Amino acid sequence: METAIRKVRRGDENTLAYIQTESWKAAFAGILDEETLVKYTDLNRAVAMYRRLLDNNTGNGYILSVDGKAHCIAYWDAARDAQYGGKAELICIHSLPDNWHKGYGSQMMDQVLSDIREAGYSEAVLWVFRDNIRARAFYEAEGFTMTGISKPAFDTEEVLYSKGL
C-alpha cells in the first residue's frame, strides 16, 4: 500500500471533518456519554470548525492518504494553554478505524514531530482521555510520557503527555 502525507489546504474541510467524526465515533464510544458523542460527531459542526481553521490558516495540519484515499489527519500548533508556553501541542491525530494498527498513525506522528522540531520546538505535549487506553498505548509507544497533570474534559478527564524532541 502506498502512503502520502501532505499539508492541509482550503477545500479539505469535508475530508478533515469526516475522518475526525468517524474516528471519534469508534474511539470514544464508551468513553464519552452518548449525548456528548452525538454532539461532537456532528459532521456539519466539524466541517464548519475545519473551514474556520483553514480560512484563518490556524495550526499545522496534515492528511495521510493510503492508495490515494484519505485515512489519517493530524494538527499541531503552539500549546494553547499559557502555562505550557514554548511547547508545541499535538491537538489531534485521528484515523479511520478500518486501518488502525497498520502503522499509518506512526507515519503521521513521525511527520508531525519532524515538523515540530523544524519549527524550533524542543518539547511536544498532548491531551488524551484517561480512559482512552488504545490511544495512550500508541502515544507511549511513540515516546510520550504522562506528566501527572490532568483536567476535566466533557464528562470525563484528560491527562497530559509530553515528549522531548
Phi and psi in degrees as a GROMACS rama.xvg file:
@    title "Ramachandran Plot"
@    xaxis  label "Phi"
@    yaxis  label "Psi"
@TYPE xy
-98.9976  130.459  GLU-2
-114.774  151.593  THR-3
-144.803  140.649  ALA-4
-121.215  133.163  ILE-5
-138.625  159.524  ARG-6
-70.0795  149.723  LYS-7
-71.9096  159.128  VAL-8
-148.737  164.274  ARG-9
-51.5302  139.821  ARG-10
98.0529  -9.28442  GLY-11
-88.156  -0.97366  ASP-12
-59.1048  -36.3195  GLU-13
-67.5498  -41.7603  ASN-14
-64.9451  -47.472  THR-15
-59.121  -46.6847  LEU-16
-64.7804  -41.3376  ALA-17
-62.5396  -48.9971  TYR-18
-63.192  -42.9884  ILE-19
-62.8186  -48.5961  GLN-20
-67.9604  -38.1773  THR-21
-67.8293  -38.4322  GLU-22
-64.9207  -44.8744  SER-23
-59.5262  -44.7839  TRP-24
-57.6208  -42.579  LYS-25
-77.8117  -41.9322  ALA-26
-81.4525  -31.6987  ALA-27
-106.148  1.30962  PHE-28
-62.593  128.832  ALA-29
89.3643  -12.8802  GLY-30
-101.956  -47.487  ILE-31
-99.5046  149.294  LEU-32
-68.9178  159.435  ASP-33
-58.0974  -42.2938  GLU-34
-62.4142  -44.9545  GLU-35
-64.5621  -43.7602  THR-36
-62.1809  -43.5734  LEU-37
-62.5325  -44.0149  VAL-38
-60.778  -46.713  LYS-39
-88.4491  1.29729  TYR-40
-111.982  16.7035  THR-41
-68.0838  117.247  ASP-42
-60.659  -42.7674  LEU-43
-62.6962  -40.3091  ASN-44
-62.6057  -44.2292  ARG-45
-66.9498  -40.1468  ALA-46
-59.3389  -45.9534  VAL-47
-61.3764  -41.0352  ALA-48
-61.7245  -48.4506  MET-49
-68.2193  -32.8361  TYR-50
-61.5627  -43.3276  ARG-51
-62.317  -45.3781  ARG-52
-59.1174  -45.4087  LEU-53
-69.3066  -42.9483  LEU-54
-62.761  -35.7855  ASP-55
-91.7959  0.6488  ASN-56
52.9538  45.7584  ASN-57
-91.3289  130.604  THR-58
76.5211  -178.03  GLY-59
-126.474  104.304  ASN-60
-111.997  153.965  GLY-61
-138.158  152.834  TYR-62
-125.941  129.871  ILE-63
-104.428  128.193  LEU-64
-111.016  144.757  SER-65
-116.212  119.022  VAL-66
49.5147  42.5574  ASP-67
82.6157  -1.91362  GLY-68
-109.929  126.4  LYS-69
-58.8274  133.105  ALA-70
-129.064  -38.0711  HIS-71
-135.991  143.038  CYS-72
-128.163  156.726  ILE-73
-152.284  148.082  ALA-74
-136.582  141.066  TYR-75
-141.442  161.603  TRP-76
-164.145  -177.588  ASP-77
-60.4702  145.556  ALA-78
-53.4812  134.959  ALA-79
-75.3703  -29.4975  ARG-80
-88.1931  128.46  ASP-81
-56.0651  -32.7917  ALA-82
-66.6391  -12.4619  GLN-83
-110.306  24.7186  TYR-84
-52.0992  142.919  GLY-85
86.2398  -2.40629  GLY-86
-112.666  153.059  LYS-87
-90.1433  153.247  ALA-88
-124.957  125.025  GLU-89
-77.7951  106.714  LEU-90
-79.5226  -39.5746  ILE-91
-158.834  152.256  CYS-92
-145.634  116.539  ILE-93
-131.272  145.069  HIS-94
-142.616  156.708  SER-95
-69.3845  137.737  LEU-96
-66.2058  -18.904  PRO-97
-67.8905  -15.0066  ASP-98
-122.465  22.2385  ASN-99
-64.6808  150.923  TRP-100
67.3081  30.9174  HIS-101
-118.816  7.0846  LYS-102
93.1483  -1.64068  GLY-103
-71.1391  -36.3674  TYR-104
-62.1119  -38.8821  GLY-105
-66.1235  -38.857  SER-106
-61.5804  -43.7599  GLN-107
-65.2131  -42.6605  MET-108
-61.1908  -41.2948  MET-109
-57.5294  -43.9742  ASP-110
-62.9629  -47.5813  GLN-111
-63.3179  -47.7635  VAL-112
-64.6525  -36.173  LEU-113
-62.8362  -43.7857  SER-114
-63.4101  -41.861  ASP-115
-63.0277  -44.3596  ILE-116
-61.2428  -45.2848  ARG-117
-62.1812  -27.6463  GLU-118
-79.7144  -2.83197  ALA-119
97.7469  7.98507  GLY-120
-86.671  146.423  TYR-121
-111.334  -0.566017  SER-122
-149.987  142.196  GLU-123
-122.626  142.604  ALA-124
-124.146  161.31  VAL-125
-156.232  152.728  LEU-126
-107.539  139.874  TRP-127
-143.482  145.148  VAL-128
-60.5039  133.108  PHE-129
-53.6995  -39.158  ARG-130
-82.9576  0.3213  ASP-131
-86.7741  74.3409  ASN-132
-61.2503  -39.2042  ILE-133
-60.7141  -48.4497  ARG-134
-66.5265  -41.0033  ALA-135
-61.675  -40.0314  ARG-136
-63.5663  -39.6098  ALA-137
-61.7826  -49.7358  PHE-138
-62.7631  -40.0492  TYR-139
-65.2003  -38.6401  GLU-140
-65.1472  -26.2405  ALA-141
-87.6286  4.45287  GLU-142
95.9457  5.1768  GLY-143
-80.6817  147.447  PHE-144
-127.334  149.361  THR-145
-67.2715  141.824  MET-146
-95.7774  -15.9774  THR-147
90.6089  -0.170912  GLY-148
-96.5565  137.16  ILE-149
-141.201  165.304  SER-150
-153.952  153.991  LYS-151
-69.0139  144.651  PRO-152
-150.464  127.744  ALA-153
54.3792  -121.942  PHE-154
-112.818  24.9743  ASP-155
-141.165  -150.581  THR-156
-137.095  143.315  GLU-157
-110.508  148.584  GLU-158
-118.343  148.674  VAL-159
-96.1445  130.923  LEU-160
-113.208  155.495  TYR-161
-142.064  152.896  SER-162
-147.169  127.875  LYS-163
-76.3821  144.027  GLY-164
